[in-house]
Amino acid sequence: MDPASFVGIGLALFSLFVAMIMDGGNPAALIAPSSILLTFGGTIGAAVAGMLMSDAKALPTILKSALTTKLTTPDDAVSTVVHFAEKARRQGLLALEEEARHIDDAFLRKGIEMAVDGTDPEEIREILGNDLDAMKSRHRAGAKFFGDMGGFAPTMGIIGTVMGLLHVLQNLSTPSTLGPMIAAAFTATLWGVMQANVFWIPISNKLKRASEIEVRRMELLLEGILAIQAGANPRVVEQRLLSYLSPKEQAAAREAREAAKTKAA
């Protein structure tokens, strides 16, 4: 699990509360049920209104994925593909059929099975490319939802503040209560801006970044599958795939390959 989201959100909240205390404020003042209900409930409702219900039902899974799922980086895929290339080189493409059934990665399993079945390379590229496009579309929908929430939240906060100020204007005859009422009104704006910039926009950015990594990994797997089917030398396959990676990722991929060889020995 990548801890960046928890570390970043925790640091942002810690900084906010500490700064508030340093200025002589009381963090307990932020506990305003009406403001919290309006900003969170209103923001989620407005975002859901702009999408299909089938998409909305998948949001808990998307949120969990953004916060807890461990990403498989492109350099990990190199070791896997080169392993299949070496086995196909030694024993033939049909030798991959049995091992393909035990592959957890559905994209890689599908590609290897089609390669073993003798599917035309262009058809493999088209079919797997369609799978890749479908995944991109799902990822865009999830990232857009949280991005929309980041846009709606401050507006909901302003609406809450306006509602609070209306209440203030209705009670001008009791000046002693105006200060606390005005402070409570602006709490809604604070909650709206805070949740947008601490929760929703960062989560949207995390989903976009995770999608980029997954897309690169799948594109790398696709090129590897086609190279294996073409009977390319495993060393050539490895060098071709490494060319898609950054120097740091190439080093990580080589380390993974060496570790796999040591384990196999």
PyRosetta script that sets phi, psi and omega in degrees:
from pyrosetta import init, pose_from_sequence

init()
pose = pose_from_sequence("MDPASFVGIGLALFSLFVAMIMDGGNPAALIAPSSILLTFGGTIGAAVAGMLMSDAKALPTILKSALTTKLTTPDDAVSTVVHFAEKARRQGLLALEEEARHIDDAFLRKGIEMAVDGTDPEEIREILGNDLDAMKSRHRAGAKFFGDMGGFAPTMGIIGTVMGLLHVLQNLSTPSTLGPMIAAAFTATLWGVMQANVFWIPISNKLKRASEIEVRRMELLLEGILAIQAGANPRVVEQRLLSYLSPKEQAAAREAREAAKTKAA")
pose.set_psi(1, 132.7)
pose.set_omega(1, 177.7)
pose.set_phi(2, -83.0)
pose.set_psi(2, 119.8)
pose.set_omega(2, -173.8)
pose.set_phi(3, -85.3)
pose.set_psi(3, 3.3)
pose.set_omega(3, -172.7)
pose.set_phi(4, -56.3)
pose.set_psi(4, -41.6)
pose.set_omega(4, -177.8)
pose.set_phi(5, -62.9)
pose.set_psi(5, -47.4)
pose.set_omega(5, -179.2)
pose.set_phi(6, -65.8)
pose.set_psi(6, -41.1)
pose.set_omega(6, 179.6)
pose.set_phi(7, -64.4)
pose.set_psi(7, -45.9)
pose.set_omega(7, -178.0)
pose.set_phi(8, -65.6)
pose.set_psi(8, -46.9)
pose.set_omega(8, 179.7)
pose.set_phi(9, -64.8)
pose.set_psi(9, -41.9)
pose.set_omega(9, 178.9)
pose.set_phi(10, -62.0)
pose.set_psi(10, -43.1)
pose.set_omega(10, 179.2)
pose.set_phi(11, -64.0)
pose.set_psi(11, -41.2)
pose.set_omega(11, 180.0)
pose.set_phi(12, -63.6)
pose.set_psi(12, -45.5)
pose.set_omega(12, 180.0)
pose.set_phi(13, -66.4)
pose.set_psi(13, -40.8)
pose.set_omega(13, 178.7)
pose.set_phi(14, -60.6)
pose.set_psi(14, -45.5)
pose.set_omega(14, -179.4)
pose.set_phi(15, -62.8)
pose.set_psi(15, -40.9)
pose.set_omega(15, -179.0)
pose.set_phi(16, -63.2)
pose.set_psi(16, -48.3)
pose.set_omega(16, -176.9)
pose.set_phi(17, -68.8)
pose.set_psi(17, -40.4)
pose.set_omega(17, 178.9)
pose.set_phi(18, -64.7)
pose.set_psi(18, -42.6)
pose.set_omega(18, 178.5)
pose.set_phi(19, -62.0)
pose.set_psi(19, -38.3)
pose.set_omega(19, 179.5)
pose.set_phi(20, -64.9)
pose.set_psi(20, -41.6)
pose.set_omega(20, 178.6)
pose.set_phi(21, -66.8)
pose.set_psi(21, -40.1)
pose.set_omega(21, 179.6)
pose.set_phi(22, -62.4)
pose.set_psi(22, -30.4)
pose.set_omega(22, 178.7)
pose.set_phi(23, -85.0)
pose.set_psi(23, 4.9)
pose.set_omega(23, 178.6)
pose.set_phi(24, 87.8)
pose.set_psi(24, 10.0)
pose.set_omega(24, 179.9)
pose.set_phi(25, -86.7)
pose.set_psi(25, 174.9)
pose.set_omega(25, 179.6)
pose.set_phi(26, -123.0)
pose.set_psi(26, 114.6)
pose.set_omega(26, -179.6)
pose.set_phi(27, -55.9)
pose.set_psi(27, -24.8)
pose.set_omega(27, 179.1)
pose.set_phi(28, -62.2)
pose.set_psi(28, -21.5)
pose.set_omega(28, 179.9)
pose.set_phi(29, -66.2)
pose.set_psi(29, -19.1)
pose.set_omega(29, 179.5)
pose.set_phi(30, -77.3)
pose.set_psi(30, -14.2)
pose.set_omega(30, -179.1)
pose.set_phi(31, -79.0)
pose.set_psi(31, 86.3)
pose.set_omega(31, -179.9)
pose.set_phi(32, -124.3)
pose.set_psi(32, 96.4)
pose.set_omega(32, -174.5)
pose.set_phi(33, -52.7)
pose.set_psi(33, -40.5)
pose.set_omega(33, -178.0)
pose.set_phi(34, -65.8)
pose.set_psi(34, -40.8)
pose.set_omega(34, 179.5)
pose.set_phi(35, -67.9)
pose.set_psi(35, -41.1)
pose.set_omega(35, 179.4)
pose.set_phi(36, -64.4)
pose.set_psi(36, -44.1)
pose.set_omega(36, 179.8)
pose.set_phi(37, -62.7)
pose.set_psi(37, -45.7)
pose.set_omega(37, -177.8)
pose.set_phi(38, -65.1)
pose.set_psi(38, -46.5)
pose.set_omega(38, -175.0)
pose.set_phi(39, -71.7)
pose.set_psi(39, -45.1)
pose.set_omega(39, -179.8)
pose.set_phi(40, -73.5)
pose.set_psi(40, -51.5)
pose.set_omega(40, -178.8)
pose.set_phi(41, -64.3)
pose.set_psi(41, -44.6)
pose.set_omega(41, -179.8)
pose.set_phi(42, -65.4)
pose.set_psi(42, -39.4)
pose.set_omega(42, 180.0)
pose.set_phi(43, -65.4)
pose.set_psi(43, -47.5)
pose.set_omega(43, 179.4)
pose.set_phi(44, -63.1)
pose.set_psi(44, -43.1)
pose.set_omega(44, -180.0)
pose.set_phi(45, -61.8)
pose.set_psi(45, -44.3)
pose.set_omega(45, -179.6)
pose.set_phi(46, -64.3)
pose.set_psi(46, -39.4)
pose.set_omega(46, 180.0)
pose.set_phi(47, -68.8)
pose.set_psi(47, -41.0)
pose.set_omega(47, 179.0)
pose.set_phi(48, -65.0)
pose.set_psi(48, -35.0)
pose.set_omega(48, 179.9)
pose.set_phi(49, -61.5)
pose.set_psi(49, -22.2)
pose.set_omega(49, -177.8)
pose.set_phi(50, -96.5)
pose.set_psi(50, 12.1)
pose.set_omega(50, 179.8)
pose.set_phi(51, -139.8)
pose.set_psi(51, 174.6)
pose.set_omega(51, 178.3)
pose.set_phi(52, -79.6)
pose.set_psi(52, 151.5)
pose.set_omega(52, 179.6)
pose.set_phi(53, -63.9)
pose.set_psi(53, -33.1)
pose.set_omega(53, 178.0)
pose.set_phi(54, -63.5)
pose.set_psi(54, -34.7)
pose.set_omega(54, 176.6)
pose.set_phi(55, -71.4)
pose.set_psi(55, -40.1)
pose.set_omega(55, -177.7)
pose.set_phi(56, -63.0)
pose.set_psi(56, -35.8)
pose.set_omega(56, -179.0)
pose.set_phi(57, -64.8)
pose.set_psi(57, -24.6)
pose.set_omega(57, -178.6)
pose.set_phi(58, -86.1)
pose.set_psi(58, -5.5)
pose.set_omega(58, -173.4)
pose.set_phi(59, -63.7)
pose.set_psi(59, -41.1)
pose.set_omega(59, 176.9)
pose.set_phi(60, -57.4)
pose.set_psi(60, -39.6)
pose.set_omega(60, 178.3)
pose.set_phi(61, -66.2)
pose.set_psi(61, -39.6)
pose.set_omega(61, 179.7)
pose.set_phi(62, -64.8)
pose.set_psi(62, -43.2)
pose.set_omega(62, 179.9)
pose.set_phi(63, -63.7)
pose.set_psi(63, -44.2)
pose.set_omega(63, 177.9)
pose.set_phi(64, -60.6)
pose.set_psi(64, -41.7)
pose.set_omega(64, 179.5)
pose.set_phi(65, -62.5)
pose.set_psi(65, -41.0)
pose.set_omega(65, -178.6)
pose.set_phi(66, -64.7)
pose.set_psi(66, -33.4)
pose.set_omega(66, -173.4)
pose.set_phi(67, -94.1)
pose.set_psi(67, -30.4)
pose.set_omega(67, -169.3)
pose.set_phi(68, -123.8)
pose.set_psi(68, -20.3)
pose.set_omega(68, -173.6)
pose.set_phi(69, -70.1)
pose.set_psi(69, 136.6)
pose.set_omega(69, 175.4)
pose.set_phi(70, -85.5)
pose.set_psi(70, 123.6)
pose.set_omega(70, -178.6)
pose.set_phi(71, -79.7)
pose.set_psi(71, 142.4)
pose.set_omega(71, 171.8)
pose.set_phi(72, -94.4)
pose.set_psi(72, 110.8)
pose.set_omega(72, -173.5)
pose.set_phi(73, -78.1)
pose.set_psi(73, 159.3)
pose.set_omega(73, -179.0)
pose.set_phi(74, -56.9)
pose.set_psi(74, -33.6)
pose.set_omega(74, -178.4)
pose.set_phi(75, -66.8)
pose.set_psi(75, -26.7)
pose.set_omega(75, 175.5)
pose.set_phi(76, -67.1)
pose.set_psi(76, -33.4)
pose.set_omega(76, -178.3)
pose.set_phi(77, -68.5)
pose.set_psi(77, -29.1)
pose.set_omega(77, -178.7)
pose.set_phi(78, -60.3)
pose.set_psi(78, -47.4)
pose.set_omega(78, -179.0)
pose.set_phi(79, -59.4)
pose.set_psi(79, -41.9)
pose.set_omega(79, -179.0)
pose.set_phi(80, -65.1)
pose.set_psi(80, -47.5)
pose.set_omega(80, -177.7)
pose.set_phi(81, -65.5)
pose.set_psi(81, -42.2)
pose.set_omega(81, -180.0)
pose.set_phi(82, -64.3)
pose.set_psi(82, -36.0)
pose.set_omega(82, 176.4)
pose.set_phi(83, -59.5)
pose.set_psi(83, -45.6)
pose.set_omega(83, 179.0)
pose.set_phi(84, -67.1)
pose.set_psi(84, -35.6)
pose.set_omega(84, 179.0)
pose.set_phi(85, -64.4)
pose.set_psi(85, -41.3)
pose.set_omega(85, 179.2)
pose.set_phi(86, -65.9)
pose.set_psi(86, -41.3)
pose.set_omega(86, 179.9)
pose.set_phi(87, -67.4)
pose.set_psi(87, -41.2)
pose.set_omega(87, 178.3)
pose.set_phi(88, -64.7)
pose.set_psi(88, -34.2)
pose.set_omega(88, 179.9)
pose.set_phi(89, -68.0)
pose.set_psi(89, -39.7)
pose.set_omega(89, -177.2)
pose.set_phi(90, -79.8)
pose.set_psi(90, -43.2)
pose.set_omega(90, -169.4)
pose.set_phi(91, -115.4)
pose.set_psi(91, -3.8)
pose.set_omega(91, -178.8)
pose.set_phi(92, 95.9)
pose.set_psi(92, 159.4)
pose.set_omega(92, -174.8)
pose.set_phi(93, -63.6)
pose.set_psi(93, -33.8)
pose.set_omega(93, -178.3)
pose.set_phi(94, -65.1)
pose.set_psi(94, -20.3)
pose.set_omega(94, 179.7)
pose.set_phi(95, -67.1)
pose.set_psi(95, -16.1)
pose.set_omega(95, -179.2)
pose.set_phi(96, -83.9)
pose.set_psi(96, -11.4)
pose.set_omega(96, -173.5)
pose.set_phi(97, -59.6)
pose.set_psi(97, -48.5)
pose.set_omega(97, -177.8)
pose.set_phi(98, -67.4)
pose.set_psi(98, -43.4)
pose.set_omega(98, -178.3)
pose.set_phi(99, -67.3)
pose.set_psi(99, -30.0)
pose.set_omega(99, -178.9)
pose.set_phi(100, -63.5)
pose.set_psi(100, -28.8)
pose.set_omega(100, -178.6)
pose.set_phi(101, -67.2)
pose.set_psi(101, -20.4)
pose.set_omega(101, -176.7)
pose.set_phi(102, -103.3)
pose.set_psi(102, 10.0)
pose.set_omega(102, 178.5)
pose.set_phi(103, -78.2)
pose.set_psi(103, 127.6)
pose.set_omega(103, 179.4)
pose.set_phi(104, -73.6)
pose.set_psi(104, -33.9)
pose.set_omega(104, -178.4)
pose.set_phi(105, -72.6)
pose.set_psi(105, 110.6)
pose.set_omega(105, -176.4)
pose.set_phi(106, -61.9)
pose.set_psi(106, -36.8)
pose.set_omega(106, -179.3)
pose.set_phi(107, -65.0)
pose.set_psi(107, -47.9)
pose.set_omega(107, -179.9)
pose.set_phi(108, -66.9)
pose.set_psi(108, -42.2)
pose.set_omega(108, 179.9)
pose.set_phi(109, -60.0)
pose.set_psi(109, -44.5)
pose.set_omega(109, 179.8)
pose.set_phi(110, -62.0)
pose.set_psi(110, -43.2)
pose.set_omega(110, -179.3)
pose.set_phi(111, -65.5)
pose.set_psi(111, -44.6)
pose.set_omega(111, 179.4)
pose.set_phi(112, -64.0)
pose.set_psi(112, -41.4)
pose.set_omega(112, -180.0)
pose.set_phi(113, -63.6)
pose.set_psi(113, -40.6)
pose.set_omega(113, 177.8)
pose.set_phi(114, -67.1)
pose.set_psi(114, -37.8)
pose.set_omega(114, 178.4)
pose.set_phi(115, -64.6)
pose.set_psi(115, -42.3)
pose.set_omega(115, 179.3)
pose.set_phi(116, -64.6)
pose.set_psi(116, -36.4)
pose.set_omega(116, -179.5)
pose.set_phi(117, -74.8)
pose.set_psi(117, -4.5)
pose.set_omega(117, 178.1)
pose.set_phi(118, 82.2)
pose.set_psi(118, 22.4)
pose.set_omega(118, 178.5)
pose.set_phi(119, -63.0)
pose.set_psi(119, 142.2)
pose.set_omega(119, 179.5)
pose.set_phi(120, -57.9)
pose.set_psi(120, 136.1)
pose.set_omega(120, -178.2)
pose.set_phi(121, -54.6)
pose.set_psi(121, -38.3)
pose.set_omega(121, 179.9)
pose.set_phi(122, -66.5)
pose.set_psi(122, -35.7)
pose.set_omega(122, 177.6)
pose.set_phi(123, -68.9)
pose.set_psi(123, -38.4)
pose.set_omega(123, 176.6)
pose.set_phi(124, -61.4)
pose.set_psi(124, -45.7)
pose.set_omega(124, -179.8)
pose.set_phi(125, -61.9)
pose.set_psi(125, -40.6)
pose.set_omega(125, -178.3)
pose.set_phi(126, -69.0)
pose.set_psi(126, -45.4)
pose.set_omega(126, -177.8)
pose.set_phi(127, -65.7)
pose.set_psi(127, -49.4)
pose.set_omega(127, -179.9)
pose.set_phi(128, -68.3)
pose.set_psi(128, -31.7)
pose.set_omega(128, 175.7)
pose.set_phi(129, -64.0)
pose.set_psi(129, -37.9)
pose.set_omega(129, 176.6)
pose.set_phi(130, -65.4)
pose.set_psi(130, -40.4)
pose.set_omega(130, 176.1)
pose.set_phi(131, -60.7)
pose.set_psi(131, -40.6)
pose.set_omega(131, 179.8)
pose.set_phi(132, -65.3)
pose.set_psi(132, -42.1)
pose.set_omega(132, 178.9)
pose.set_phi(133, -64.7)
pose.set_psi(133, -38.9)
pose.set_omega(133, 179.0)
pose.set_phi(134, -64.2)
pose.set_psi(134, -40.0)
pose.set_omega(134, 178.2)
pose.set_phi(135, -65.3)
pose.set_psi(135, -41.7)
pose.set_omega(135, 177.9)
pose.set_phi(136, -58.8)
pose.set_psi(136, -41.4)
pose.set_omega(136, -179.7)
pose.set_phi(137, -63.6)
pose.set_psi(137, -42.3)
pose.set_omega(137, 178.4)
pose.set_phi(138, -63.9)
pose.set_psi(138, -42.5)
pose.set_omega(138, -179.3)
pose.set_phi(139, -65.8)
pose.set_psi(139, -39.4)
pose.set_omega(139, 179.1)
pose.set_phi(140, -63.0)
pose.set_psi(140, -39.7)
pose.set_omega(140, -179.4)
pose.set_phi(141, -63.1)
pose.set_psi(141, -43.4)
pose.set_omega(141, 179.7)
pose.set_phi(142, -65.4)
pose.set_psi(142, -45.8)
pose.set_omega(142, -179.6)
pose.set_phi(143, -65.7)
pose.set_psi(143, -37.4)
pose.set_omega(143, 179.8)
pose.set_phi(144, -64.3)
pose.set_psi(144, -38.8)
pose.set_omega(144, -179.1)
pose.set_phi(145, -59.3)
pose.set_psi(145, -50.2)
pose.set_omega(145, -179.0)
pose.set_phi(146, -70.7)
pose.set_psi(146, -30.6)
pose.set_omega(146, 174.0)
pose.set_phi(147, -64.8)
pose.set_psi(147, -41.0)
pose.set_omega(147, 176.6)
pose.set_phi(148, -62.6)
pose.set_psi(148, -39.6)
pose.set_omega(148, 178.1)
pose.set_phi(149, -61.9)
pose.set_psi(149, -37.4)
pose.set_omega(149, 176.9)
pose.set_phi(150, -63.5)
pose.set_psi(150, -27.7)
pose.set_omega(150, 177.0)
pose.set_phi(151, -82.8)
pose.set_psi(151, -36.6)
pose.set_omega(151, -177.7)
pose.set_phi(152, -75.8)
pose.set_psi(152, -33.8)
pose.set_omega(152, -172.5)
pose.set_phi(153, -56.8)
pose.set_psi(153, -49.3)
pose.set_omega(153, 179.0)
pose.set_phi(154, -60.7)
pose.set_psi(154, -36.3)
pose.set_omega(154, 178.8)
pose.set_phi(155, -65.1)
pose.set_psi(155, -41.6)
pose.set_omega(155, 176.8)
pose.set_phi(156, -63.1)
pose.set_psi(156, -35.7)
pose.set_omega(156, 176.7)
pose.set_phi(157, -63.4)
pose.set_psi(157, -41.1)
pose.set_omega(157, 178.9)
pose.set_phi(158, -65.8)
pose.set_psi(158, -40.5)
pose.set_omega(158, 177.2)
pose.set_phi(159, -59.5)
pose.set_psi(159, -42.9)
pose.set_omega(159, 178.1)
pose.set_phi(160, -62.2)
pose.set_psi(160, -39.4)
pose.set_omega(160, 179.1)
pose.set_phi(161, -66.2)
pose.set_psi(161, -42.5)
pose.set_omega(161, 178.1)
pose.set_phi(162, -61.9)
pose.set_psi(162, -42.2)
pose.set_omega(162, 177.6)
pose.set_phi(163, -60.8)
pose.set_psi(163, -41.9)
pose.set_omega(163, 179.0)
pose.set_phi(164, -65.0)
pose.set_psi(164, -38.9)
pose.set_omega(164, -180.0)
pose.set_phi(165, -69.5)
pose.set_psi(165, -32.5)
pose.set_omega(165, 174.5)
pose.set_phi(166, -61.4)
pose.set_psi(166, -40.0)
pose.set_omega(166, 177.6)
pose.set_phi(167, -65.0)
pose.set_psi(167, -37.3)
pose.set_omega(167, 178.0)
pose.set_phi(168, -62.3)
pose.set_psi(168, -46.1)
pose.set_omega(168, -178.5)
pose.set_phi(169, -63.4)
pose.set_psi(169, -26.6)
pose.set_omega(169, 179.0)
pose.set_phi(170, -78.6)
pose.set_psi(170, -9.4)
pose.set_omega(170, -177.2)
pose.set_phi(171, -124.1)
pose.set_psi(171, 33.1)
pose.set_omega(171, 179.6)
pose.set_phi(172, -65.8)
pose.set_psi(172, -17.6)
pose.set_omega(172, -179.8)
pose.set_phi(173, -73.8)
pose.set_psi(173, -9.9)
pose.set_omega(173, 178.7)
pose.set_phi(174, -122.4)
pose.set_psi(174, 79.0)
pose.set_omega(174, -175.6)
pose.set_phi(175, -56.5)
pose.set_psi(175, -30.0)
pose.set_omega(175, -176.4)
pose.set_phi(176, -66.3)
pose.set_psi(176, -19.0)
pose.set_omega(176, -178.7)
pose.set_phi(177, -98.0)
pose.set_psi(177, -6.8)
pose.set_omega(177, -173.0)
pose.set_phi(178, -66.5)
pose.set_psi(178, -41.1)
pose.set_omega(178, -178.5)
pose.set_phi(179, -57.6)
pose.set_psi(179, -56.5)
pose.set_omega(179, 178.7)
pose.set_phi(180, -59.9)
pose.set_psi(180, -35.6)
pose.set_omega(180, -179.0)
pose.set_phi(181, -68.7)
pose.set_psi(181, -39.3)
pose.set_omega(181, 178.1)
pose.set_phi(182, -67.1)
pose.set_psi(182, -41.8)
pose.set_omega(182, 177.8)
pose.set_phi(183, -60.1)
pose.set_psi(183, -43.1)
pose.set_omega(183, 179.0)
pose.set_phi(184, -63.8)
pose.set_psi(184, -36.0)
pose.set_omega(184, 179.9)
pose.set_phi(185, -63.4)
pose.set_psi(185, -42.9)
pose.set_omega(185, -177.9)
pose.set_phi(186, -76.5)
pose.set_psi(186, -11.4)
pose.set_omega(186, 175.3)
pose.set_phi(187, -61.8)
pose.set_psi(187, -34.4)
pose.set_omega(187, 179.3)
pose.set_phi(188, -62.5)
pose.set_psi(188, -43.5)
pose.set_omega(188, 177.6)
pose.set_phi(189, -61.9)
pose.set_psi(189, -41.5)
pose.set_omega(189, 178.7)
pose.set_phi(190, -60.4)
pose.set_psi(190, -45.3)
pose.set_omega(190, 179.2)
pose.set_phi(191, -63.9)
pose.set_psi(191, -41.0)
pose.set_omega(191, -179.4)
pose.set_phi(192, -63.6)
pose.set_psi(192, -47.7)
pose.set_omega(192, -179.7)
pose.set_phi(193, -67.7)
pose.set_psi(193, -39.5)
pose.set_omega(193, -177.5)
pose.set_phi(194, -65.7)
pose.set_psi(194, -48.5)
pose.set_omega(194, -177.5)
pose.set_phi(195, -67.4)
pose.set_psi(195, -32.3)
pose.set_omega(195, 178.2)
pose.set_phi(196, -63.7)
pose.set_psi(196, -45.8)
pose.set_omega(196, -172.6)
pose.set_phi(197, -91.3)
pose.set_psi(197, -16.1)
pose.set_omega(197, 179.3)
pose.set_phi(198, -101.1)
pose.set_psi(198, -32.7)
pose.set_omega(198, -175.8)
pose.set_phi(199, -109.9)
pose.set_psi(199, -66.2)
pose.set_omega(199, -164.8)
pose.set_phi(200, -71.0)
pose.set_psi(200, -48.4)
pose.set_omega(200, -179.6)
pose.set_phi(201, -65.2)
pose.set_psi(201, -44.0)
pose.set_omega(201, 175.8)
pose.set_phi(202, -59.8)
pose.set_psi(202, -39.1)
pose.set_omega(202, 178.9)
pose.set_phi(203, -65.6)
pose.set_psi(203, -40.6)
pose.set_omega(203, 176.9)
pose.set_phi(204, -60.4)
pose.set_psi(204, -44.2)
pose.set_omega(204, 178.6)
pose.set_phi(205, -65.0)
pose.set_psi(205, -36.8)
pose.set_omega(205, 178.9)
pose.set_phi(206, -64.2)
pose.set_psi(206, -41.9)
pose.set_omega(206, 179.0)
pose.set_phi(207, -64.4)
pose.set_psi(207, -39.3)
pose.set_omega(207, 178.3)
pose.set_phi(208, -64.3)
pose.set_psi(208, -42.9)
pose.set_omega(208, -179.8)
pose.set_phi(209, -67.0)
pose.set_psi(209, -42.0)
pose.set_omega(209, 178.3)
pose.set_phi(210, -62.7)
pose.set_psi(210, -37.6)
pose.set_omega(210, 178.4)
pose.set_phi(211, -64.6)
pose.set_psi(211, -42.1)
pose.set_omega(211, 178.5)
pose.set_phi(212, -59.0)
pose.set_psi(212, -43.7)
pose.set_omega(212, -179.3)
pose.set_phi(213, -65.2)
pose.set_psi(213, -43.4)
pose.set_omega(213, -179.1)
pose.set_phi(214, -66.7)
pose.set_psi(214, -38.6)
pose.set_omega(214, 178.8)
pose.set_phi(215, -64.3)
pose.set_psi(215, -44.0)
pose.set_omega(215, 177.8)
pose.set_phi(216, -60.7)
pose.set_psi(216, -41.7)
pose.set_omega(216, -179.8)
pose.set_phi(217, -63.6)
pose.set_psi(217, -43.4)
pose.set_omega(217, -178.9)
pose.set_phi(218, -69.4)
pose.set_psi(218, -36.5)
pose.set_omega(218, 176.2)
pose.set_phi(219, -64.4)
pose.set_psi(219, -38.7)
pose.set_omega(219, 177.7)
pose.set_phi(220, -64.9)
pose.set_psi(220, -42.8)
pose.set_omega(220, 177.7)
pose.set_phi(221, -61.8)
pose.set_psi(221, -40.6)
pose.set_omega(221, 180.0)
pose.set_phi(222, -61.3)
pose.set_psi(222, -46.6)
pose.set_omega(222, 179.0)
pose.set_phi(223, -63.5)
pose.set_psi(223, -38.1)
pose.set_omega(223, 178.7)
pose.set_phi(224, -65.4)
pose.set_psi(224, -41.6)
pose.set_omega(224, 179.5)
pose.set_phi(225, -61.7)
pose.set_psi(225, -43.9)
pose.set_omega(225, 180.0)
pose.set_phi(226, -66.6)
pose.set_psi(226, -36.1)
pose.set_omega(226, 178.2)
pose.set_phi(227, -67.1)
pose.set_psi(227, -40.0)
pose.set_omega(227, 178.0)
pose.set_phi(228, -63.0)
pose.set_psi(228, -45.0)
pose.set_omega(228, -179.9)
pose.set_phi(229, -62.4)
pose.set_psi(229, -33.5)
pose.set_omega(229, -179.8)
pose.set_phi(230, -77.2)
pose.set_psi(230, -6.0)
pose.set_omega(230, 178.7)
pose.set_phi(231, 78.4)
pose.set_psi(231, 26.0)
pose.set_omega(231, -178.8)
pose.set_phi(232, -66.3)
pose.set_psi(232, 150.1)
pose.set_omega(232, 176.8)
pose.set_phi(233, -62.0)
pose.set_psi(233, 134.6)
pose.set_omega(233, -179.3)
pose.set_phi(234, -53.1)
pose.set_psi(234, -36.4)
pose.set_omega(234, 178.3)
pose.set_phi(235, -65.1)
pose.set_psi(235, -39.6)
pose.set_omega(235, 178.6)
pose.set_phi(236, -66.7)
pose.set_psi(236, -41.4)
pose.set_omega(236, 177.8)
pose.set_phi(237, -58.8)
pose.set_psi(237, -46.6)
pose.set_omega(237, -178.7)
pose.set_phi(238, -61.7)
pose.set_psi(238, -45.9)
pose.set_omega(238, -178.8)
pose.set_phi(239, -66.5)
pose.set_psi(239, -36.3)
pose.set_omega(239, 178.5)
pose.set_phi(240, -64.4)
pose.set_psi(240, -43.6)
pose.set_omega(240, -179.1)
pose.set_phi(241, -70.8)
pose.set_psi(241, -37.7)
pose.set_omega(241, 178.8)
pose.set_phi(242, -63.5)
pose.set_psi(242, -27.0)
pose.set_omega(242, -179.6)
pose.set_phi(243, -66.7)
pose.set_psi(243, -16.1)
pose.set_omega(243, 178.2)
pose.set_phi(244, -83.4)
pose.set_psi(244, -11.1)
pose.set_omega(244, -171.7)
pose.set_phi(245, -104.5)
pose.set_psi(245, 160.3)
pose.set_omega(245, 174.4)
pose.set_phi(246, -75.1)
pose.set_psi(246, 162.8)
pose.set_omega(246, 179.0)
pose.set_phi(247, -54.1)
pose.set_psi(247, -39.5)
pose.set_omega(247, 179.6)
pose.set_phi(248, -65.9)
pose.set_psi(248, -42.3)
pose.set_omega(248, 178.8)
pose.set_phi(249, -68.1)
pose.set_psi(249, -35.1)
pose.set_omega(249, 177.3)
pose.set_phi(250, -62.9)
pose.set_psi(250, -42.0)
pose.set_omega(250, 178.7)
pose.set_phi(251, -63.4)
pose.set_psi(251, -41.7)
pose.set_omega(251, 178.7)
pose.set_phi(252, -64.4)
pose.set_psi(252, -38.9)
pose.set_omega(252, 179.6)
pose.set_phi(253, -65.6)
pose.set_psi(253, -41.0)
pose.set_omega(253, 178.7)
pose.set_phi(254, -65.6)
pose.set_psi(254, -39.4)
pose.set_omega(254, 177.3)
pose.set_phi(255, -63.2)
pose.set_psi(255, -40.2)
pose.set_omega(255, 178.7)
pose.set_phi(256, -64.8)
pose.set_psi(256, -38.2)
pose.set_omega(256, 179.0)
pose.set_phi(257, -65.7)
pose.set_psi(257, -44.7)
pose.set_omega(257, 179.6)
pose.set_phi(258, -63.6)
pose.set_psi(258, -39.4)
pose.set_omega(258, 179.0)
pose.set_phi(259, -64.8)
pose.set_psi(259, -38.7)
pose.set_omega(259, 179.7)
pose.set_phi(260, -66.8)
pose.set_psi(260, -39.4)
pose.set_omega(260, 177.9)
pose.set_phi(261, -65.1)
pose.set_psi(261, -42.1)
pose.set_omega(261, 179.4)
pose.set_phi(262, -62.8)
pose.set_psi(262, -41.2)
pose.set_omega(262, 179.9)
pose.set_phi(263, -65.9)
pose.set_psi(263, -40.5)
pose.set_omega(263, -179.3)
pose.set_phi(264, -67.4)
pose.set_psi(264, -34.2)
pose.set_omega(264, 179.8)
pose.set_phi(265, -71.4)
pose.dump_pdb("model.pdb")
